[in-house]
Amino acid sequence: MLKASIKSFLLVSLLLSFSSYAQSLKKLPEAQFSKAEVEMNMRFLASDELQGRRTGEQENLVAARYLAEQFRFLGLKPAPGQTDYLQPVPFVIQKAAKEGLLIANGDTLHSGKEFVLLGGSPANFKADIVFVNYGLADDYKTDVKGKIVVAQVGTPESKTPQEIFAASNDKRKIATEKGAALLIELFTAQIPWSFASRYFGNEKLSLDNGTSTGVTHVWVNGQQKKYTDLFKSGASSATFQTTGRDQQNVNSYNVVGIIEGTDPVLKNEYIVVSAHFDHVGIGKKGGNTYTAADSIFNGARDNAFGTVAMLTAAKTLSLKPAKRSVLFIGYTAEEVGLLGSRYYSEHPLVPLNQCVFNLNSDGAGYSDKTLVSVIGLDRTNCKAEIEAGCNAFGLSVFGDPAPEQGLFDRSDNVSLAAKGIPAPDFSPGFKSFDGEIAKYYHQATDNPESIDFDYLLKFCQSFAYSARLIANKSVRPYWTAGDKYEPAAKALYGK
């Protein structure tokens, strides 16, 4: 009899506790957010009128303006030193090279085939060749003024395409300062040459970091051993001819706003909530098949989905701020190499050592509407908050889908992670790159009409509530011990 009474008491206590939790959850702005609002934001951002939001084009600026005015309407503050929500990000658009030849020891290499011109003006000259290992500052052992400098691609530590290309930019700067006439990199990276030459040889948008006017710069297909041997040790001189690449300067913007925290101490720490709002444009620029009836790559899943989630968090946290301050960033130029987030990481509007966590939202799409996929879920001490944030709205959490894809380092979260800030990516639900993902990823079919708005609402609520829980967390976020970005965190935070 006594045992039955105890069981009844515990059951009643549990029910009362659950009821109390449910009631408190209902009072939160996240629970009161409407499907109509997420649908409105999605239908605008991924509309045909925005023409795929390609960076460098007018429709991308319209999307940035939309985010800025949403921030203004919600009462977010501009970042320190800013009078508005737009952080200018300077870019250069380079057109494809029309013609080019590289001749050495009787071998003739053609632009767009055996080599790709990354940048440079029209030229026609012959010069001696000097091999400089990786082409880093310490690799120059002799005067190279007026000579052709040959270097291996990347650095001994470079692994990802982003790291290789960043190193390439640095090398061009060095070769320019040394007075070289031409920089050749022997491309031996684990990326198919056909992809690299097409991607970098076609019209290309890059950050305007001053290297666009530097020394002429090419990648040679070093995956063909004969070309590696030719330029490392076979030829002492070469003739180079090119029509160059026409270029124009364009601007885009990151969109940045702040909600100040309520705790007198913790408000000096910032949780960064981010998503990229750009996509790939229309027609040939979209990079995939299209039809005359539908040539617009609307980017509903990638990444209007994440952008709408960020706007949801901006609204709910503006209605009921958290203990820590929250820094919202809508990134431009993710689709052309994470350039908007890279620029912000190098030109932060809030000191990076005050930013203790980044919850980014990006994804290719979803094939499982029962869950959220979080890339890097186990890499920080915020797993419990993310799981609680999703479970509250009926979604489970799946960590690190498709590990073979290296997704953590392929989204904007990596730009702040590399600086030391714990930064998982909160993605729509999938466990692998299956047919449902491929059906929409960077396809013209990825439009608002294909979106499940009930799932979008749950996803946005889960994202916003997770951000709130992390912003209210009593223990400061940190990387799990041994993470590859933990040393950067120690350097950033001094502990």
C-alpha positions as CSV (number, residue, x, y, z in Angstrom):
1,M,0.0,0.0,0.0
2,L,2.8,2.4,1.0
3,K,4.8,1.6,-2.2
4,A,1.7,2.3,-4.3
5,S,1.3,5.7,-2.6
6,I,4.9,6.6,-3.2
7,K,4.6,5.6,-6.9
8,S,1.4,7.7,-7.2
9,F,3.2,10.7,-5.5
10,L,6.1,10.4,-7.8
11,L,3.9,10.2,-10.9
12,V,1.9,13.2,-9.8
13,S,5.1,15.1,-9.1
14,L,6.4,14.2,-12.5
15,L,3.2,15.3,-14.2
16,L,3.1,18.6,-12.3
17,S,6.8,19.2,-13.2
18,F,6.1,18.4,-16.9
19,S,3.0,20.6,-16.9
20,S,5.0,23.5,-15.3
21,Y,7.7,23.1,-18.0
22,A,5.1,23.0,-20.7
23,Q,3.5,26.1,-19.4
24,S,6.8,28.0,-19.1
25,L,7.7,26.9,-22.7
26,K,4.4,28.2,-24.0
27,K,5.2,31.7,-22.6
28,L,8.4,31.9,-24.6
29,P,8.5,33.9,-27.8
30,E,9.8,30.9,-29.7
31,A,6.6,28.9,-28.9
32,Q,4.4,31.8,-30.0
33,F,6.1,32.3,-33.4
34,S,3.8,31.7,-36.3
35,K,4.1,29.6,-39.4
36,A,2.8,32.6,-41.4
37,E,5.9,34.6,-40.5
38,V,8.5,32.0,-41.4
39,E,6.6,31.4,-44.6
40,M,6.6,35.1,-45.4
41,N,10.3,35.4,-44.9
42,M,11.0,32.3,-47.0
43,R,8.7,33.3,-49.9
44,F,10.4,36.7,-50.1
45,L,14.1,35.6,-49.8
46,A,13.7,32.6,-52.2
47,S,11.3,34.4,-54.6
48,D,11.9,34.5,-58.4
49,E,12.2,38.3,-58.1
50,L,15.5,37.9,-56.1
51,Q,17.0,36.0,-59.0
52,G,19.0,33.6,-56.8
53,R,20.7,36.3,-54.7
54,R,24.1,36.0,-56.4
55,T,26.8,38.0,-54.7
56,G,27.8,41.0,-56.8
57,E,24.4,41.4,-58.4
58,Q,21.5,43.7,-57.4
59,E,19.3,41.0,-56.0
60,N,21.9,40.1,-53.4
61,L,21.8,43.7,-52.3
62,V,18.0,43.6,-52.0
63,A,18.3,40.6,-49.8
64,A,20.9,42.4,-47.6
65,R,18.6,45.4,-47.4
66,Y,15.7,43.2,-46.4
67,L,17.7,41.7,-43.5
68,A,18.9,45.2,-42.4
69,E,15.3,46.5,-42.3
70,Q,14.2,43.5,-40.4
71,F,16.9,44.2,-37.8
72,R,15.9,47.8,-37.7
73,F,12.2,46.9,-37.2
74,L,13.0,44.5,-34.4
75,G,15.1,47.1,-32.5
76,L,18.5,45.5,-32.9
77,K,21.5,47.9,-32.5
78,P,24.1,48.4,-35.1
79,A,27.5,47.1,-34.2
80,P,30.0,49.4,-32.4
81,G,31.4,52.0,-34.9
82,Q,28.6,51.3,-37.4
83,T,25.8,53.8,-38.2
84,D,23.7,51.1,-39.8
85,Y,23.5,47.3,-40.2
86,L,25.5,46.9,-43.4
87,Q,29.2,46.0,-43.3
88,P,30.7,46.7,-46.8
89,V,32.6,43.8,-48.3
90,P,34.7,44.7,-51.3
91,F,34.9,42.2,-54.2
92,V,36.5,41.9,-57.6
93,I,34.8,40.1,-60.5
94,Q,37.2,38.6,-63.0
95,K,36.0,37.6,-66.4
96,A,37.4,34.4,-68.0
97,A,40.7,34.7,-69.9
98,K,40.2,34.6,-73.7
99,E,43.6,33.3,-74.8
100,G,46.9,32.2,-73.2
101,L,50.0,30.2,-74.0
102,L,52.9,28.9,-71.8
103,I,55.8,27.5,-73.8
104,A,58.8,25.7,-72.3
105,N,61.3,23.2,-73.9
106,G,59.0,22.8,-76.9
107,D,55.9,22.0,-74.8
108,T,53.0,24.4,-75.4
109,L,50.3,24.7,-72.6
110,H,47.0,26.4,-73.3
111,S,44.9,28.6,-71.0
112,G,41.8,26.7,-69.9
113,K,43.4,23.3,-70.6
114,E,46.8,22.7,-69.1
115,F,46.9,25.9,-67.1
116,V,44.4,28.4,-65.7
117,L,45.0,32.1,-65.3
118,L,44.0,33.2,-61.8
119,G,44.8,36.8,-62.4
120,G,46.8,39.2,-64.4
121,S,47.0,41.8,-67.2
122,P,47.8,41.1,-70.9
123,A,51.4,40.0,-71.3
124,N,53.9,38.6,-73.8
125,F,57.4,37.9,-72.6
126,K,60.2,35.3,-72.1
127,A,62.0,34.9,-68.7
128,D,64.1,32.6,-66.7
129,I,62.5,30.1,-64.3
130,V,63.3,30.0,-60.5
131,F,61.8,27.2,-58.4
132,V,60.9,28.4,-54.8
133,N,59.5,25.3,-53.1
134,Y,56.1,26.5,-51.7
135,G,56.6,30.1,-52.6
136,L,56.4,31.3,-49.0
137,A,58.5,34.2,-47.7
138,D,61.3,32.0,-46.4
139,D,61.5,30.0,-49.6
140,Y,63.0,32.8,-51.6
141,K,66.8,32.3,-51.6
142,T,67.7,34.4,-54.6
143,D,66.7,37.5,-56.5
144,V,63.6,36.8,-58.7
145,K,62.9,40.3,-60.1
146,G,61.6,39.9,-63.7
147,K,61.7,36.1,-63.5
148,I,59.1,33.3,-63.6
149,V,58.6,31.9,-60.1
150,V,57.5,28.3,-59.8
151,A,56.0,27.0,-56.6
152,Q,54.1,23.9,-55.3
153,V,50.5,24.5,-54.6
154,G,49.3,25.1,-51.0
155,T,51.6,24.7,-48.0
156,P,52.8,21.6,-46.1
157,E,49.8,22.0,-43.8
158,S,47.1,23.0,-46.3
159,K,44.3,20.4,-46.5
160,T,41.0,22.0,-47.6
161,P,40.4,23.9,-50.9
162,Q,39.8,27.1,-48.9
163,E,43.3,26.7,-47.2
164,I,44.9,26.1,-50.5
165,F,43.3,29.1,-52.2
166,A,44.1,31.4,-49.1
167,A,47.8,30.3,-49.4
168,S,47.7,31.0,-53.1
169,N,46.6,34.6,-52.4
170,D,49.4,35.0,-49.9
171,K,52.0,33.7,-52.4
172,R,50.8,36.1,-55.1
173,K,51.4,39.0,-52.6
174,I,54.9,37.7,-51.8
175,A,55.8,37.2,-55.5
176,T,54.5,40.7,-56.3
177,E,56.7,42.2,-53.5
178,K,59.7,40.3,-54.9
179,G,59.2,41.7,-58.3
180,A,58.5,38.5,-60.1
181,A,57.1,38.6,-63.7
182,L,54.9,35.5,-63.3
183,L,53.9,33.1,-60.5
184,I,53.2,29.5,-61.5
185,E,51.8,27.1,-59.0
186,L,52.0,23.4,-59.8
187,F,48.5,22.2,-58.9
188,T,48.8,18.8,-57.3
189,A,45.9,19.1,-54.8
190,Q,43.4,16.3,-54.3
191,I,40.8,18.0,-56.4
192,P,40.1,17.0,-60.0
193,W,42.0,19.3,-62.4
194,S,38.9,19.5,-64.6
195,F,36.9,20.9,-61.7
196,A,39.6,23.3,-60.5
197,S,40.4,24.7,-64.0
198,R,36.7,25.2,-64.8
199,Y,35.8,26.7,-61.4
200,F,38.7,29.1,-61.2
201,G,39.0,29.8,-64.9
202,N,35.4,30.9,-65.5
203,E,34.1,34.3,-64.3
204,K,35.2,34.5,-60.7
205,L,34.3,36.7,-57.7
206,S,36.9,37.1,-55.0
207,L,37.7,39.5,-52.1
208,D,39.4,42.6,-53.2
209,N,42.4,42.3,-50.9
210,G,44.8,44.2,-53.1
211,T,46.2,41.1,-54.8
212,S,44.0,41.5,-57.9
213,T,46.5,44.0,-59.4
214,G,49.6,42.0,-58.5
215,V,51.8,39.7,-60.5
216,T,50.3,37.5,-63.2
217,H,49.4,34.2,-61.5
218,V,48.6,30.8,-63.0
219,W,48.0,27.2,-61.9
220,V,49.5,24.5,-64.1
221,N,48.1,21.0,-64.0
222,G,50.8,19.4,-61.8
223,Q,48.7,16.3,-61.6
224,Q,50.3,15.5,-65.0
225,K,53.8,14.5,-63.8
226,K,55.5,15.7,-67.0
227,Y,54.4,19.3,-66.3
228,T,55.6,19.1,-62.7
229,D,59.0,17.8,-63.9
230,L,59.1,20.4,-66.7
231,F,58.7,23.4,-64.5
232,K,60.5,22.2,-61.4
233,S,63.7,21.0,-63.1
234,G,63.3,20.5,-66.8
235,A,63.1,24.0,-68.2
236,S,65.4,27.0,-67.4
237,S,63.1,29.6,-69.2
238,A,59.6,29.9,-70.6
239,T,57.6,32.2,-72.9
240,F,54.2,33.4,-71.6
241,Q,51.4,35.1,-73.5
242,T,48.0,36.1,-72.2
243,T,45.1,38.4,-73.0
244,G,44.6,38.8,-69.2
245,R,41.4,38.8,-67.4
246,D,39.0,41.8,-67.4
247,Q,37.8,42.8,-64.0
248,Q,35.4,45.1,-62.2
249,N,35.0,46.1,-58.5
250,V,31.7,45.4,-56.8
251,N,30.4,45.7,-53.3
252,S,28.3,43.4,-51.2
253,Y,27.4,43.5,-47.5
254,N,27.4,41.4,-44.4
255,V,24.4,42.4,-42.3
256,V,25.2,42.8,-38.6
257,G,23.0,43.7,-35.6
258,I,23.1,43.3,-31.8
259,I,20.7,42.5,-29.0
260,E,22.3,43.5,-25.7
261,G,22.2,40.9,-22.8
262,T,20.4,41.4,-19.5
263,D,23.1,40.2,-17.1
264,P,25.4,43.0,-16.0
265,V,28.5,40.7,-16.3
266,L,27.5,38.2,-19.0
267,K,26.3,40.8,-21.4
268,N,30.0,41.5,-22.2
269,E,30.1,38.0,-23.8
270,Y,28.5,37.5,-27.2
271,I,26.8,34.5,-28.8
272,V,27.1,34.9,-32.6
273,V,24.0,33.7,-34.5
274,S,24.7,33.5,-38.2
275,A,23.5,32.3,-41.7
276,H,24.5,33.2,-45.2
277,F,21.8,34.8,-47.4
278,D,23.4,34.6,-50.8
279,H,22.9,31.9,-53.5
280,V,24.2,31.1,-57.0
281,G,22.0,33.2,-59.3
282,I,20.4,32.2,-62.6
283,G,21.1,30.3,-65.8
284,K,24.7,29.3,-66.5
285,K,26.0,31.0,-63.4
286,G,23.9,28.6,-61.3
287,G,26.3,25.8,-62.3
288,N,23.7,23.1,-62.8
289,T,21.0,22.2,-65.4
290,Y,18.1,24.5,-65.9
291,T,15.3,25.0,-68.4
292,A,13.8,27.9,-70.3
293,A,10.8,27.6,-68.0
294,D,12.8,27.7,-64.8
295,S,16.4,29.1,-64.9
296,I,16.4,30.6,-61.4
297,F,18.3,28.9,-58.6
298,N,16.1,30.2,-55.8
299,G,18.1,28.7,-52.9
300,A,15.2,28.0,-50.6
301,R,17.0,25.2,-48.7
302,D,20.5,26.7,-49.2
303,N,20.2,29.0,-47.5
304,A,16.9,30.9,-47.1
305,F,16.2,28.2,-44.6
306,G,19.0,29.2,-42.3
307,T,18.4,32.9,-42.9
308,V,14.8,32.6,-41.9
309,A,15.9,30.7,-38.8
310,M,18.3,33.6,-38.0
311,L,15.5,36.1,-38.4
312,T,13.3,34.0,-36.1
313,A,16.0,34.1,-33.4
314,A,16.4,37.9,-33.9
315,K,12.7,38.4,-33.3
316,T,12.3,36.0,-30.3
317,L,15.4,37.3,-28.6
318,S,14.4,40.9,-29.2
319,L,11.1,40.2,-27.4
320,K,12.8,38.5,-24.5
321,P,16.6,39.1,-24.4
322,A,18.9,36.5,-22.9
323,K,21.7,37.0,-20.3
324,R,24.5,37.2,-22.9
325,S,24.4,39.6,-25.8
326,V,23.7,38.2,-29.2
327,L,25.5,39.2,-32.3
328,F,23.5,38.5,-35.5
329,I,25.4,38.2,-38.8
330,G,23.8,37.6,-42.2
331,Y,26.8,36.6,-44.4
332,T,27.2,37.3,-48.1
333,A,29.4,35.3,-50.6
334,E,29.3,31.9,-48.9
335,E,28.7,30.2,-52.2
336,V,31.9,31.6,-53.7
337,G,34.2,30.3,-51.0
338,L,32.9,31.5,-47.6
339,L,34.2,34.9,-48.5
340,G,31.7,37.0,-46.4
341,S,32.4,35.1,-43.2
342,R,36.2,35.1,-43.9
343,Y,36.1,38.9,-44.4
344,Y,34.1,39.3,-41.1
345,S,36.6,37.1,-39.2
346,E,39.4,39.4,-40.4
347,H,37.4,42.6,-39.9
348,P,35.2,41.9,-36.8
349,L,32.9,44.6,-35.5
350,V,32.9,43.1,-32.0
351,P,36.2,41.9,-30.6
352,L,36.5,38.2,-31.3
353,N,37.7,37.4,-27.8
354,Q,34.3,38.6,-26.5
355,C,32.5,36.2,-28.8
356,V,32.2,32.9,-26.9
357,F,30.1,30.8,-29.3
358,N,28.7,30.8,-32.9
359,L,25.5,29.0,-33.8
360,N,25.5,29.0,-37.6
361,S,22.7,27.7,-39.8
362,D,23.4,26.3,-43.2
363,G,22.6,23.2,-45.2
364,A,22.0,21.5,-48.5
365,G,18.5,20.5,-47.7
366,Y,16.5,17.9,-45.7
367,S,15.4,14.4,-46.1
368,D,14.3,13.7,-42.5
369,K,11.7,16.1,-41.1
370,T,11.8,14.4,-37.6
371,L,15.2,15.9,-36.8
372,V,17.8,18.6,-37.0
373,S,21.4,17.7,-38.1
374,V,24.1,19.5,-36.2
375,I,27.6,19.3,-37.7
376,G,30.0,19.6,-34.7
377,L,27.4,18.6,-32.1
378,D,29.9,16.7,-29.9
379,R,32.7,19.2,-30.4
380,T,31.5,21.8,-27.8
381,N,30.0,21.7,-24.4
382,C,26.6,23.0,-25.7
383,K,25.2,19.7,-26.9
384,A,22.7,19.5,-24.1
385,E,21.3,23.0,-24.8
386,I,21.0,22.2,-28.6
387,E,19.2,18.9,-27.8
388,A,16.9,20.6,-25.4
389,G,16.2,23.4,-27.8
390,C,15.1,20.9,-30.5
391,N,13.3,18.4,-28.3
392,A,11.1,21.2,-27.0
393,F,9.6,21.5,-30.5
394,G,9.4,17.8,-31.3
395,L,12.6,17.4,-33.2
396,S,15.5,15.0,-32.3
397,V,19.1,15.8,-33.1
398,F,21.5,13.9,-35.3
399,G,25.2,14.7,-35.0
400,D,27.7,14.9,-37.8
401,P,25.9,13.5,-40.9
402,A,28.0,12.5,-43.9
403,P,31.4,12.7,-42.1
404,E,33.2,11.8,-45.4
405,Q,32.1,15.2,-46.8
406,G,34.0,17.2,-44.2
407,L,31.0,19.5,-43.8
408,F,32.3,21.3,-40.7
409,D,35.0,23.1,-42.7
410,R,32.7,23.8,-45.7
411,S,30.3,26.3,-44.1
412,D,30.6,29.7,-42.7
413,N,31.0,28.4,-39.1
414,V,34.6,27.5,-39.9
415,S,35.7,31.1,-40.4
416,L,35.1,31.9,-36.7
417,A,36.1,28.3,-35.6
418,A,39.5,28.8,-37.1
419,K,39.9,31.9,-34.9
420,G,39.1,29.8,-31.9
421,I,35.3,30.4,-31.4
422,P,33.3,27.2,-30.8
423,A,31.0,27.1,-33.8
424,P,28.8,24.1,-34.8
425,D,26.5,24.3,-37.9
426,F,22.7,23.8,-37.3
427,S,21.4,22.1,-40.5
428,P,18.0,20.8,-41.7
429,G,17.6,17.1,-41.0
430,F,19.6,14.6,-43.0
431,K,21.8,11.6,-42.3
432,S,23.5,11.2,-45.6
433,F,23.7,12.9,-49.0
434,D,20.8,10.9,-50.4
435,G,18.6,11.3,-53.4
436,E,16.3,13.8,-51.6
437,I,19.2,16.1,-50.9
438,A,20.6,15.8,-54.5
439,K,17.2,16.5,-55.9
440,Y,17.3,20.1,-54.6
441,Y,20.9,21.0,-53.7
442,H,21.9,23.8,-56.0
443,Q,19.1,23.0,-58.3
444,A,16.5,25.2,-60.0
445,T,13.8,23.1,-58.3
446,D,14.8,24.5,-54.8
447,N,12.0,27.0,-54.6
448,P,9.5,28.0,-51.8
449,E,6.7,25.8,-53.4
450,S,8.8,22.7,-52.5
451,I,9.2,23.6,-48.8
452,D,7.4,21.9,-45.9
453,F,6.5,25.0,-43.9
454,D,5.4,23.0,-40.8
455,Y,8.9,21.6,-40.7
456,L,10.5,25.0,-41.4
457,L,8.6,26.5,-38.4
458,K,9.8,23.7,-36.0
459,F,13.3,24.1,-37.3
460,C,13.3,27.9,-36.8
461,Q,11.8,27.5,-33.3
462,S,14.4,24.9,-32.4
463,F,17.3,27.1,-33.7
464,A,16.0,30.2,-31.8
465,Y,15.4,28.4,-28.6
466,S,18.8,26.6,-28.7
467,A,20.5,30.1,-29.2
468,R,18.5,31.3,-26.1
469,L,19.6,28.4,-24.0
470,I,23.2,28.8,-24.9
471,A,23.1,32.6,-24.3
472,N,21.7,31.8,-20.8
473,K,24.1,29.0,-20.1
474,S,25.8,29.4,-16.7
475,V,29.1,27.9,-17.9
476,R,30.9,29.6,-20.7
477,P,30.9,27.6,-24.0
478,Y,34.2,25.8,-24.9
479,W,35.6,23.2,-27.3
480,T,35.8,19.7,-26.2
481,A,39.3,18.7,-25.1
482,G,41.6,17.9,-28.0
483,D,39.6,19.5,-30.8
484,K,41.7,20.8,-33.6
485,Y,40.5,24.3,-33.0
486,E,41.2,24.2,-29.2
487,P,44.7,25.7,-29.6
488,A,43.2,28.7,-31.5
489,A,40.7,29.2,-28.7
490,K,43.5,29.2,-26.1
491,A,45.3,31.8,-28.2
492,L,42.2,33.9,-28.6
493,Y,40.9,33.8,-25.0
494,G,44.2,33.5,-23.2
495,K,43.4,30.3,-21.4
